Amino acid sequence: MQNQQISFMTAPKVELEELKNLFFQLCTKTSNSSYKSCYIEKSNQKNKEDFIGIDKIKQNLNCIKDKNLNSIYLMGAEPLMHPDFNQILRLCLKVCHTTILTSGVMINDKKARFLRKIDDESKFETIYRISLDSTDEIKNDQYRFRGSFRKALSAIFALLKYEFNPIISVVNYENKTKQELFEEFSSFFLKKGFELDDINLKVIPYFPPMNPNSQEISHQEDFDRIDCKTSRVISQKGVYSCPMLIDDYRAHLGTSLDNSSRVNYLDCEKCSICTSLNQKVLVNDWM
């Protein structure tokens, strides 16, 4: 059924079972990329209001002191662009393992060495997920931005040098199987001296900015693996049910974790992709 508006009145309801994964959108705009799957507005200027305040991060971290989180995720355009990124990372590593979703554009040898120092200060682990959508440089840069392929590779090998175990995050534009993608990327990196395990590849489905083929979501009793059952996202504007629905009013649940709704409705077009897969989309596969 094409071009169907999913109705709030008929959409399935999902309740947060237990908060296991917490995303922070650090930046609301990007100035270094315009890749076609990005849901974040591009801007050539950096304004204070484009970054989440560190006080809001502290406030929400205080709300989860008694929670048994699996991981915190730092995301949003390029999270390392946040002026207080180092302090934010240290705050998160006091709570649990922290995953950075990044293009790698700001990670060089010097930065990787400094990030290793921060990681060594904590009992928890920092996990870096580097965006790389194709092993073909031209194709990858068409998906993302010019120069992104080389910047991502540079970041991956800088992180490896300082004993991180980076994850390659692939948006599956060509709808390949995970096995096909693993074989492609494994062969590519093996030639460069990096032997990939299953843990080193995270496949993200392609979410079109507008989904003309969105289907009505069936009312099965339990979507047991979708992210919003165990995850929440904090942005400068409040709490959302899903990282893919930042700024969509239908996914807005409150201003902070302590006053946000535990219930959300699958009434957004992108929910049809998520529920059809019934799998963890942005959360680390082993979390």
C-alpha positions in Angstrom: 0.0 0.0 0.0 1.9 3.1 -1.2 1.9 6.6 0.2 -0.2 5.6 3.2 -0.1 7.9 6.2 0.2 5.7 9.2 -2.5 6.7 11.7 -1.9 7.2 15.4 -5.2 5.7 16.1 -4.3 2.4 14.4 -0.6 2.2 15.0 0.8 -0.5 17.3 1.9 0.6 20.7 5.4 -0.2 22.1 6.3 0.1 25.8 9.8 0.6 27.0 10.6 -2.7 28.7 13.9 -1.6 30.3 16.3 1.2 29.4 19.4 -0.6 28.1 20.7 1.7 25.5 20.8 5.5 25.7 21.7 7.7 22.7 22.8 11.3 22.9 22.5 13.5 19.8 25.4 15.8 20.3 25.1 17.9 17.2 21.9 19.0 15.4 23.5 20.0 12.2 26.4 18.8 10.1 29.0 21.0 8.3 31.2 18.3 6.9 28.9 16.0 4.9 25.7 15.8 3.0 25.3 12.0 2.5 21.9 10.9 1.2 20.8 8.8 4.2 21.6 11.6 6.7 18.5 12.9 8.5 20.4 15.9 10.0 20.2 19.4 8.4 23.4 20.7 6.8 24.8 24.0 7.9 28.1 25.7 7.1 28.1 27.6 10.4 28.5 26.3 14.0 26.2 27.9 16.5 25.9 27.2 20.2 22.3 26.1 19.9 23.3 23.4 17.4 25.0 21.4 20.2 23.4 19.7 23.1 24.3 21.4 26.4 26.5 19.5 28.8 24.1 20.3 31.6 21.3 18.4 29.8 23.7 15.4 29.4 24.5 15.5 33.1 20.8 15.8 34.0 19.8 12.7 32.0 22.8 10.7 33.2 21.7 11.5 36.8 18.3 9.9 35.9 19.9 6.6 35.1 22.2 6.1 38.1 20.2 3.0 39.1 19.8 1.6 35.6 21.7 -1.3 34.2 22.6 0.2 30.8 24.4 -1.9 28.2 25.8 1.1 26.3 25.6 4.8 25.7 25.8 6.0 22.1 27.2 9.4 21.1 25.8 10.4 17.7 24.4 13.2 15.6 26.1 14.5 12.5 29.7 14.3 13.7 29.8 13.9 17.5 33.5 14.7 17.8 32.6 18.2 16.5 31.0 19.0 19.9 33.2 21.5 21.7 32.9 19.5 25.0 33.2 16.1 23.4 36.1 15.0 25.5 34.3 15.9 28.8 31.1 14.3 27.6 33.0 11.0 26.7 34.5 10.9 30.2 31.1 11.5 31.8 29.6 8.6 29.8 32.5 6.3 30.5 31.8 6.7 34.2 28.4 5.0 33.6 28.9 2.2 31.1 30.5 1.3 27.7 30.2 4.1 25.2 29.9 3.8 21.4 30.8 6.7 19.1 29.0 6.8 15.8 31.3 8.8 13.5 32.5 9.3 10.0 36.0 9.3 11.3 36.7 12.7 9.7 38.2 14.1 12.9 40.2 11.1 14.0 43.9 11.1 13.1 46.9 9.6 14.8 47.1 12.4 17.4 43.4 12.2 18.2 43.4 8.4 18.4 46.3 8.5 20.9 44.4 11.0 23.0 41.3 8.9 22.9 43.3 5.9 24.0 44.3 7.9 27.1 40.7 8.7 27.9 39.7 5.0 27.4 42.5 3.9 29.7 41.2 6.1 32.5 37.9 4.1 32.7 36.9 0.6 33.5 34.5 0.7 30.6 35.2 0.4 26.9 35.0 3.0 24.2 33.7 1.5 20.9 34.1 3.4 17.6 31.7 2.7 14.8 33.1 4.2 11.6 30.8 4.9 8.6 31.9 3.2 5.4 29.2 2.2 2.9 31.3 0.7 0.1 34.7 -0.7 -0.5 34.7 1.2 -3.8 36.0 4.8 -3.1 33.9 6.5 -5.8 30.7 4.8 -4.8 31.2 5.4 -1.1 31.9 9.1 -1.7 28.8 9.4 -3.8 26.8 7.9 -0.9 28.5 10.2 1.6 30.8 13.1 0.8 33.9 13.7 -1.3 37.0 12.3 0.6 34.9 10.3 3.1 36.4 7.0 2.0 40.0 8.0 2.7 39.1 9.8 5.9 37.3 6.7 7.2 40.2 4.4 6.3 42.6 6.8 8.0 40.5 6.8 11.2 40.1 3.0 11.2 43.9 2.4 11.0 44.7 5.1 13.5 42.3 3.5 16.0 43.8 0.1 15.3 47.3 1.5 16.0 46.2 2.4 19.5 44.5 -0.9 20.2 40.9 0.0 19.6 38.7 -2.6 17.8 36.7 -0.4 15.4 33.4 -1.4 13.9 32.6 -0.7 10.2 29.1 0.7 10.0 27.6 0.1 6.5 24.3 1.6 5.3 22.9 -1.2 3.1 22.0 0.9 0.0 22.2 -2.1 -2.3 20.1 -4.4 -0.1 22.8 -7.1 0.1 22.8 -9.9 2.6 24.9 -9.4 5.7 27.0 -12.4 4.6 27.6 -10.7 1.2 28.7 -7.5 2.8 30.9 -9.3 5.3 32.7 -11.2 2.6 33.2 -8.0 0.6 34.5 -5.9 3.5 36.5 -8.8 5.0 38.3 -9.4 1.7 39.0 -5.7 1.3 40.4 -5.2 4.8 42.4 -8.4 4.9 44.5 -7.1 2.0 45.3 -4.1 4.3 46.2 -6.2 7.3 42.9 -5.9 9.3 41.1 -9.2 9.8 37.4 -8.6 10.4 35.3 -10.7 12.8 31.5 -10.6 12.8 31.7 -8.1 15.6 33.5 -5.6 13.3 30.7 -5.2 10.8 27.4 -3.4 11.6 24.8 -3.4 8.8 22.3 -0.6 8.8 19.2 -0.7 6.5 18.7 2.2 4.2 16.0 4.5 5.5 15.0 6.9 2.6 14.3 10.5 3.8 10.7 9.8 2.5 9.5 6.3 2.3 6.9 6.0 -0.5 6.6 2.3 0.0 5.8 2.4 3.7 3.4 -0.4 4.6 0.7 -0.6 7.3 2.3 -2.1 10.3 0.8 -5.3 11.4 -0.5 -5.6 15.0 1.6 -8.5 16.1 1.8 -8.9 19.8 5.5 -8.3 20.2 8.3 -6.8 18.1 10.8 -8.2 20.4 14.0 -6.9 18.9 13.2 -3.4 17.7 15.4 -0.7 19.3 12.6 1.4 20.9 11.8 -1.4 23.3 15.1 -0.9 25.1 16.4 2.5 23.9 15.8 6.2 24.1 17.4 9.2 22.5 18.3 12.6 24.1 18.6 15.7 21.9 18.7 19.3 22.7 14.9 19.3 22.1 14.1 16.4 24.5 13.6 12.7 24.5 12.7 10.7 21.3 11.9 7.0 20.8 14.3 6.4 18.0 17.6 7.9 16.6 16.1 7.8 13.1 13.1 10.0 14.2 14.9 12.9 15.8 12.8 16.1 15.4 9.7 14.1 14.3 7.0 15.3 16.7 5.4 11.9 16.6 8.5 10.4 18.3 8.9 13.1 20.9 8.3 11.6 24.4 9.2 14.4 26.8 11.9 16.9 27.9 14.0 14.5 29.9 14.2 10.9 31.0 12.5 11.5 34.3 9.3 12.9 32.7 9.2 11.1 29.4 6.6 8.6 28.3 7.5 4.9 28.4 5.0 4.3 25.5 5.5 5.2 21.9 3.4 4.5 18.8 4.8 3.0 15.5 3.1 5.7 13.5 6.1 7.0 11.5 6.9 5.9 8.0 10.4 4.7 9.0 8.8 2.4 11.6 7.6 0.1 8.8 11.2 -0.7 7.8 12.2 -1.3 11.4 9.3 -3.6 12.2 9.5 -5.5 9.0 13.1 -6.4 9.9 12.3 -6.9 13.7 16.0 -6.6 14.6 18.3 -4.2 16.3 19.0 -1.4 13.8 21.3 1.0 15.5 22.1 -0.8 18.7 25.3 -2.9 18.7 24.4 -6.4 17.7 25.8 -8.0 20.8 24.2 -5.5 23.2 
